[in-house]
Amino acid sequence: MQRLVVTLVALAALACSDSGTAPTANVIAADEKAAVQQALALSFGSDTLYTTLSGIVLPFIDQATAFGNAMGDTTKVAAFQLDAVAGSFSAGVFGVLAWRGYRSASGTVDSVFLVVGAGTDLPLDDSLSETFAVNLLGSGTAWVIAEAADSGVQTWRARTGALRVANATFGVGTTVDVGNGFSVTRSRGTIVGDYHLSAKLVPDSSTTVTAAQAFSSGVNGVHLVVAGPLP
């Protein structure tokens, strides 16, 4: 476990110091990204999946595609593919991180959506529910987070829905040795798909929310391959 923690810290540091492959479009402002990560951290706490994503995936997300909403604001969407490789073992997920309503004055966001599905074989069509495991192909889950300007959060967990990924195209990757026998390869590209979900409030299931986002023309995506020794 200590080796994993050290590796996550190294990966996060690598993401912060990576200037050789800086994006040129749809860049997420540092303060806005920090607000999104704050909402996620307040909602998830020490959740194992979130700990993994926050250490390996979220630091490397630096571009997002904006979609206009009927209310006049925008939803920003970033997608990712994560592959973990250890010897002959491999596992992976696709995911989507979306948010809207960034408030610069308070450093908060109105809503955050995190959708994750198991497997990386395309096309992907994973059913969303409360149950999720990386090795349970066809399964997926999602969270909807509402954050007030005072940083108070409420969280809803998906009960039904689907995450679909039709296509993913990435450029040449850059590999860096991060120590402890681990390396990470990161490449940027485009992910095409959509998601829709119905979620209930955690923990009392007293209210239900729905959410959907189609990105049939593609959104900014990042592909991360983490390779290391068997545990």
C-alpha contacts under 8 A as a table, 3 or more apart, distances in Angstrom:
res1	aa1	res2	aa2	distance
1	M	4	L	5.06
1	M	5	V	6.29
2	Q	5	V	5.10
2	Q	6	V	6.23
3	R	6	V	5.16
3	R	7	T	6.15
3	R	180	N	6.78
4	L	7	T	5.00
4	L	8	L	6.18
5	V	8	L	5.12
5	V	9	V	6.29
6	V	9	V	5.18
6	V	10	A	6.21
7	T	10	A	4.99
7	T	11	L	6.12
7	T	178	V	6.86
7	T	179	G	7.08
7	T	180	N	6.89
7	T	182	F	7.22
8	L	11	L	5.06
8	L	12	A	6.19
8	L	52	T	7.83
8	L	55	G	4.86
8	L	56	I	6.18
9	V	12	A	5.14
9	V	13	A	6.18
9	V	55	G	6.75
10	A	13	A	5.05
10	A	14	L	6.08
10	A	178	V	5.94
10	A	179	G	7.79
11	L	14	L	4.98
11	L	15	A	6.28
11	L	55	G	6.79
11	L	56	I	6.21
11	L	178	V	6.66
11	L	184	V	7.66
12	A	15	A	5.16
12	A	16	C	6.38
12	A	55	G	5.91
12	A	56	I	6.83
12	A	59	P	5.65
12	A	60	F	7.82
13	A	16	C	5.15
13	A	17	S	6.22
14	L	17	S	5.18
14	L	18	D	5.89
14	L	178	V	7.81
15	A	18	D	5.29
15	A	59	P	5.60
15	A	60	F	5.34
16	C	59	P	7.05
16	C	60	F	7.97
18	D	21	T	6.78
18	D	22	A	7.22
19	S	22	A	5.25
23	P	26	N	7.85
23	P	27	V	6.64
23	P	62	D	7.49
23	P	63	Q	7.14
24	T	27	V	7.00
25	A	63	Q	7.24
26	N	63	Q	5.16
26	N	64	A	5.60
26	N	65	T	6.22
27	V	62	D	5.81
27	V	63	Q	4.50
27	V	64	A	6.65
28	I	32	E	6.72
28	I	33	K	6.27
28	I	62	D	5.47
28	I	63	Q	5.37
28	I	64	A	6.47
29	A	32	E	5.30
29	A	33	K	6.23
30	A	33	K	5.18
30	A	34	A	6.14
31	D	34	A	5.07
31	D	35	A	6.28
31	D	104	S	7.65
31	D	107	G	7.07
32	E	35	A	5.07
32	E	36	V	6.41
32	E	102	Y	6.64
32	E	104	S	7.41
32	E	107	G	7.20
32	E	108	T	7.97
33	K	36	V	5.15
33	K	37	Q	6.24
34	A	37	Q	5.11
34	A	38	Q	6.02
34	A	107	G	7.87
35	A	38	Q	5.02
35	A	39	A	6.35
35	A	102	Y	7.61
35	A	107	G	5.37
35	A	108	T	5.02
35	A	109	V	6.28
36	V	39	A	5.29
36	V	40	L	6.41
36	V	99	W	7.35
36	V	108	T	7.20
36	V	109	V	6.40
36	V	112	V	7.04
37	Q	40	L	5.07
37	Q	41	A	6.06
37	Q	58	L	7.89
38	Q	41	A	5.08
38	Q	42	L	6.09
38	Q	108	T	7.78
39	A	42	L	5.23
39	A	43	S	6.21
39	A	108	T	7.25
39	A	109	V	7.28
39	A	112	V	7.43
39	A	145	I	7.34
39	A	147	E	6.58
39	A	151	S	7.48
39	A	153	V	7.16
40	L	43	S	5.15
40	L	44	F	5.97
40	L	112	V	7.62
40	L	145	I	7.54
41	A	44	F	5.27
41	A	45	G	5.39
42	L	45	G	5.85
42	L	153	V	6.96
43	S	145	I	7.07
43	S	153	V	6.43
43	S	154	Q	7.15
43	S	155	T	6.42
44	F	47	D	5.49
44	F	50	Y	6.52
45	G	50	Y	8.00
46	S	50	Y	7.30
46	S	51	T	6.40
47	D	50	Y	5.36
47	D	51	T	6.10
48	T	51	T	5.06
48	T	52	T	6.35
49	L	52	T	5.22
49	L	53	L	6.26
50	Y	53	L	5.01
50	Y	54	S	5.79
51	T	54	S	5.21
51	T	55	G	6.17
52	T	55	G	5.29
52	T	56	I	5.97
52	T	57	V	7.67
53	L	56	I	5.25
53	L	57	V	4.86
53	L	58	L	6.02
54	S	57	V	5.94
54	S	58	L	5.04
54	S	59	P	6.84
55	G	58	L	6.78
55	G	59	P	6.88
56	I	59	P	6.80
56	I	60	F	7.54
57	V	60	F	5.61
57	V	61	I	6.77
57	V	80	F	7.69
57	V	82	L	7.42
57	V	224	L	7.39
58	L	61	I	5.31
59	P	62	D	7.69
60	F	222	V	7.53
61	I	64	A	7.93
61	I	78	A	7.24
61	I	221	G	7.96
61	I	222	V	6.77
63	Q	78	A	6.67
63	Q	220	N	6.04
63	Q	221	G	7.71
64	A	76	K	5.65
64	A	77	V	5.12
64	A	78	A	4.61
64	A	219	V	7.01
64	A	220	N	5.45
64	A	221	G	7.92
65	T	76	K	5.36
65	T	77	V	5.15
65	T	78	A	6.42
65	T	219	V	5.43
65	T	220	N	5.86
66	A	74	T	6.08
66	A	75	T	5.61
66	A	76	K	4.32
66	A	77	V	6.33
67	F	74	T	5.31
67	F	75	T	5.19
67	F	76	K	6.26
67	F	77	V	7.78
68	G	72	G	6.71
68	G	73	D	6.09
68	G	74	T	4.46
68	G	75	T	6.48
69	N	72	G	5.44
69	N	73	D	5.49
69	N	74	T	5.38
69	N	75	T	6.91
70	A	73	D	7.47
73	D	100	R	7.56
73	D	101	G	7.23
74	T	100	R	6.09
74	T	101	G	7.52
75	T	98	A	6.65
75	T	99	W	5.58
75	T	100	R	4.63
75	T	101	G	7.77
76	K	98	A	5.42
76	K	99	W	5.50
76	K	100	R	6.35
77	V	96	V	7.00
77	V	97	L	5.91
77	V	98	A	4.34
77	V	99	W	6.85
77	V	219	V	6.70
77	V	220	N	7.51
78	A	96	V	5.87
78	A	97	L	5.32
78	A	98	A	6.28
78	A	219	V	6.27
78	A	220	N	5.44
78	A	221	G	5.84
79	A	94	F	7.53
79	A	95	G	5.65
79	A	96	V	4.30
79	A	97	L	6.12
79	A	191	I	6.43
79	A	219	V	6.77
79	A	220	N	6.33
79	A	221	G	4.58
79	A	222	V	6.63
80	F	94	F	5.73
80	F	95	G	5.24
80	F	96	V	6.31
80	F	191	I	7.72
80	F	221	G	5.17
80	F	222	V	4.84
80	F	223	H	5.79
80	F	224	L	7.77
81	Q	92	G	7.25
81	Q	93	V	5.82
81	Q	94	F	4.49
81	Q	95	G	6.44
81	Q	120	T	7.37
81	Q	221	G	7.72
81	Q	222	V	6.41
81	Q	223	H	4.75
81	Q	224	L	6.25
82	L	92	G	5.36
82	L	93	V	5.38
82	L	94	F	6.45
82	L	223	H	6.02
82	L	224	L	4.92
82	L	225	V	5.98
82	L	226	V	7.72
83	D	90	S	7.06
83	D	91	A	5.83
83	D	92	G	4.24
83	D	93	V	6.74
83	D	120	T	7.98
83	D	223	H	7.97
83	D	224	L	6.22
83	D	225	V	4.67
83	D	226	V	6.20
84	A	90	S	5.55
84	A	91	A	5.41
84	A	92	G	6.02
84	A	225	V	5.90
84	A	226	V	4.90
84	A	227	A	5.93
85	V	88	S	7.39
85	V	89	F	5.84
85	V	90	S	4.47
85	V	91	A	6.81
85	V	225	V	7.34
85	V	226	V	6.18
85	V	227	A	4.64
85	V	228	G	6.48
86	A	89	F	5.17
86	A	90	S	6.34
86	A	227	A	5.80
86	A	228	G	5.15
86	A	229	P	5.26
86	A	230	L	5.10
87	G	90	S	7.87
87	G	228	G	7.63
87	G	229	P	6.62
87	G	230	L	6.29
91	A	119	G	6.86
91	A	134	V	6.91
91	A	135	N	6.90
92	G	118	A	6.42
92	G	119	G	5.14
92	G	120	T	5.77
92	G	134	V	6.85
93	V	116	V	6.76
93	V	117	G	5.58
93	V	118	A	4.62
93	V	119	G	4.97
93	V	120	T	5.83
93	V	134	V	6.86
94	F	116	V	5.90
94	F	117	G	5.41
94	F	118	A	6.63
94	F	119	G	6.90
94	F	120	T	6.38
94	F	165	V	7.95
95	G	114	L	7.33
95	G	115	V	5.41
95	G	116	V	4.25
95	G	117	G	6.17
96	V	113	F	7.75
96	V	114	L	5.82
96	V	115	V	5.13
96	V	116	V	6.56
97	L	112	V	7.46
97	L	113	F	5.79
97	L	114	L	4.75
97	L	115	V	6.61
98	A	112	V	5.78
98	A	113	F	4.99
98	A	114	L	6.54
99	W	102	Y	7.97
99	W	109	V	7.26
99	W	110	D	7.65
99	W	111	S	5.47
99	W	112	V	4.27
99	W	113	F	5.99
100	R	109	V	6.41
100	R	110	D	6.00
100	R	111	S	5.50
100	R	112	V	6.76
101	G	109	V	5.11
101	G	110	D	4.59
101	G	111	S	6.58
102	Y	107	G	7.37
102	Y	108	T	5.93
102	Y	109	V	4.17
102	Y	110	D	6.34
103	R	106	S	5.76
103	R	107	G	5.64
103	R	108	T	5.31
103	R	109	V	5.81
103	R	110	D	7.75
103	R	149	A	7.67
104	S	107	G	4.96
104	S	108	T	7.01
106	S	149	A	6.01
106	S	150	D	7.45
107	G	149	A	7.97
108	T	147	E	6.94
108	T	148	A	7.34
108	T	149	A	6.01
108	T	151	S	6.53
109	V	112	V	7.28
109	V	146	A	7.92
109	V	147	E	6.11
109	V	148	A	7.61
109	V	149	A	7.71
110	D	146	A	5.74
110	D	147	E	5.18
110	D	148	A	6.47
110	D	149	A	7.85
111	S	144	V	7.12
111	S	145	I	5.51
111	S	146	A	4.62
111	S	147	E	6.19
112	V	144	V	5.86
112	V	145	I	5.02
112	V	146	A	6.63
113	F	142	A	7.29
113	F	143	W	5.82
113	F	144	V	4.76
113	F	145	I	6.42
114	L	142	A	5.48
114	L	143	W	5.31
114	L	144	V	6.72
115	V	140	G	7.47
115	V	141	T	6.00
115	V	142	A	4.20
115	V	143	W	6.55
115	V	163	L	7.29
115	V	195	Y	7.91
116	V	140	G	5.49
116	V	141	T	5.56
116	V	142	A	6.14
116	V	163	L	7.57
117	G	126	D	5.87
117	G	128	L	7.80
117	G	134	V	7.81
117	G	138	G	7.27
117	G	139	S	5.96
117	G	140	G	3.96
117	G	141	T	6.52
117	G	163	L	6.62
118	A	126	D	7.28
118	A	132	F	7.92
118	A	133	A	6.99
118	A	134	V	5.01
118	A	135	N	6.69
118	A	136	L	6.46
118	A	137	L	5.28
118	A	138	G	6.27
118	A	139	S	5.81
118	A	140	G	6.00
119	G	124	L	7.59
119	G	134	V	7.15
119	G	135	N	7.52
119	G	137	L	5.68
119	G	138	G	7.36
120	T	124	L	7.08
121	D	124	L	6.30
122	L	165	V	6.84
122	L	166	A	6.34
122	L	167	N	6.65
123	P	164	R	7.35
123	P	165	V	5.73
123	P	166	A	4.72
123	P	167	N	6.64
124	L	138	G	7.82
124	L	163	L	7.51
124	L	164	R	5.29
124	L	165	V	4.91
124	L	166	A	6.46
125	D	138	G	6.63
125	D	162	A	6.67
125	D	163	L	5.79
125	D	164	R	4.45
125	D	165	V	6.67
126	D	137	L	7.70
126	D	138	G	4.40
126	D	139	S	5.06
126	D	140	G	5.51
126	D	162	A	5.45
126	D	163	L	5.25
126	D	164	R	6.45
127	S	138	G	6.22
127	S	139	S	5.26
127	S	140	G	5.57
127	S	141	T	7.67
127	S	160	T	7.09
127	S	161	G	5.87
127	S	162	A	4.47
127	S	163	L	6.62
128	L	139	S	6.27
128	L	140	G	4.49
128	L	141	T	4.54
128	L	142	A	6.73
128	L	158	A	6.26
128	L	159	R	6.52
128	L	160	T	5.20
128	L	161	G	4.84
128	L	162	A	5.09
128	L	163	L	7.02
128	L	197	L	7.15
129	S	132	F	7.21
129	S	139	S	7.59
129	S	140	G	6.42
129	S	141	T	5.17
129	S	142	A	7.49
129	S	157	R	7.85
129	S	158	A	5.20
129	S	159	R	4.30
129	S	160	T	5.22
129	S	161	G	7.21
130	E	141	T	6.02
130	E	142	A	7.96
130	E	157	R	6.52
130	E	158	A	5.89
130	E	159	R	5.71
131	T	139	S	7.51
131	T	140	G	7.46
131	T	141	T	6.90
132	F	136	L	7.02
132	F	139	S	5.82
132	F	140	G	5.55
132	F	141	T	6.00
133	A	136	L	5.14
133	A	139	S	7.15
133	A	140	G	7.77
134	V	137	L	7.20
136	L	139	S	5.84
140	G	162	A	7.47
140	G	163	L	7.20
141	T	157	R	7.63
141	T	158	A	5.97
142	A	157	R	6.01
142	A	158	A	5.09
142	A	197	L	7.68
142	A	199	A	7.97
143	W	155	T	6.77
143	W	156	W	5.59
143	W	157	R	4.72
143	W	158	A	6.03
143	W	199	A	7.38
144	V	155	T	5.72
144	V	156	W	5.03
144	V	157	R	6.59
144	V	158	A	7.93
144	V	199	A	7.37
145	I	153	V	6.65
145	I	154	Q	5.73
145	I	155	T	4.59
145	I	156	W	6.43
146	A	153	V	5.51
146	A	154	Q	5.28
146	A	155	T	6.52
147	E	150	D	7.94
147	E	151	S	5.76
147	E	152	G	5.60
147	E	153	V	4.41
147	E	154	Q	6.66
148	A	151	S	5.22
148	A	152	G	5.26
148	A	153	V	6.41
149	A	152	G	7.36
154	Q	201	L	7.49
154	Q	202	V	7.65
155	T	201	L	5.90
155	T	202	V	5.70
156	W	199	A	5.37
156	W	200	K	4.88
156	W	201	L	4.12
156	W	202	V	5.39
156	W	208	T	7.60
156	W	209	V	7.41
157	R	199	A	4.90
157	R	200	K	5.46
157	R	201	L	6.45
157	R	202	V	6.52
158	A	161	G	7.30
158	A	197	L	6.24
158	A	198	S	5.62
158	A	199	A	3.89
158	A	200	K	6.46
159	R	197	L	7.50
159	R	198	S	5.90
159	R	199	A	5.24
159	R	200	K	6.83
160	T	197	L	5.69
160	T	198	S	5.36
160	T	199	A	7.04
161	G	195	Y	7.36
161	G	196	H	5.26
161	G	197	L	4.02
161	G	198	S	6.15
162	A	195	Y	5.58
162	A	196	H	5.67
162	A	197	L	6.47
163	L	193	G	7.75
163	L	194	D	6.16
163	L	195	Y	4.44
163	L	196	H	6.85
164	R	193	G	5.26
164	R	194	D	5.34
164	R	195	Y	6.08
165	V	168	A	7.58
165	V	191	I	7.21
165	V	192	V	5.82
165	V	193	G	4.25
165	V	194	D	6.67
166	A	191	I	7.89
166	A	192	V	5.59
166	A	193	G	5.26
167	N	191	I	5.94
167	N	192	V	5.16
167	N	193	G	7.11
168	A	189	G	7.45
168	A	190	T	5.79
168	A	191	I	4.39
168	A	192	V	6.22
169	T	189	G	5.50
169	T	190	T	5.36
169	T	191	I	6.52
170	F	187	S	6.07
170	F	188	R	5.43
170	F	189	G	4.02
170	F	190	T	6.42
170	F	221	G	7.92
170	F	222	V	7.58
170	F	223	H	7.10
171	G	187	S	5.73
171	G	188	R	5.85
171	G	189	G	5.91
172	V	187	S	5.97
172	V	188	R	7.96
173	G	185	T	5.80
173	G	186	R	5.14
173	G	187	S	4.24
173	G	188	R	7.65
174	T	185	T	5.26
174	T	186	R	5.42
174	T	187	S	6.48
175	T	183	S	6.77
175	T	184	V	5.56
175	T	185	T	4.10
175	T	186	R	6.59
176	V	183	S	5.59
176	V	184	V	5.59
176	V	185	T	6.49
177	D	181	G	7.74
177	D	182	F	6.21
177	D	183	S	4.32
177	D	184	V	6.66
178	V	181	G	7.59
178	V	182	F	5.73
178	V	183	S	5.38
178	V	184	V	7.19
179	G	182	F	5.53
179	G	183	S	7.17
181	G	228	G	5.46
181	G	229	P	6.20
182	F	226	V	7.00
182	F	227	A	5.55
182	F	228	G	4.24
182	F	229	P	7.08
183	S	226	V	5.85
183	S	227	A	5.35
183	S	228	G	6.48
184	V	224	L	6.72
184	V	225	V	5.56
184	V	226	V	4.55
184	V	227	A	6.37
185	T	223	H	7.92
185	T	224	L	5.62
185	T	225	V	5.06
185	T	226	V	6.60
186	R	222	V	7.00
186	R	223	H	5.67
186	R	224	L	4.71
186	R	225	V	6.66
187	S	222	V	5.82
187	S	223	H	5.24
187	S	224	L	6.75
188	R	220	N	7.55
188	R	221	G	5.84
188	R	222	V	4.50
188	R	223	H	6.22
189	G	220	N	6.13
189	G	221	G	5.07
189	G	222	V	6.03
189	G	223	H	7.66
190	T	218	G	5.55
190	T	219	V	5.41
190	T	220	N	5.04
190	T	221	G	4.88
190	T	222	V	7.69
191	I	218	G	5.12
191	I	219	V	5.50
191	I	220	N	6.63
191	I	221	G	5.55
192	V	215	F	5.75
192	V	216	S	5.35
192	V	217	S	6.31
192	V	218	G	4.26
192	V	219	V	6.56
193	G	214	A	6.32
193	G	215	F	5.35
193	G	216	S	5.49
193	G	218	G	7.12
194	D	212	A	7.54
194	D	213	Q	5.61
194	D	214	A	4.13
194	D	215	F	5.57
194	D	216	S	7.02
195	Y	212	A	5.49
195	Y	213	Q	5.53
195	Y	214	A	6.43
196	H	210	T	7.55
196	H	211	A	5.69
196	H	212	A	4.03
196	H	213	Q	6.52
197	L	210	T	5.59
197	L	211	A	5.44
197	L	212	A	6.33
198	S	208	T	6.85
198	S	209	V	5.80
198	S	210	T	4.41
198	S	211	A	6.68
199	A	208	T	5.51
199	A	209	V	5.35
199	A	210	T	6.22
200	K	205	S	4.92
200	K	206	S	7.02
200	K	207	T	5.70
200	K	208	T	4.45
200	K	209	V	6.45
201	L	204	D	6.10
201	L	205	S	4.43
201	L	206	S	5.99
201	L	207	T	5.50
201	L	208	T	6.37
202	V	205	S	5.80
205	S	208	T	7.27
215	F	218	G	5.15
215	F	219	V	6.28
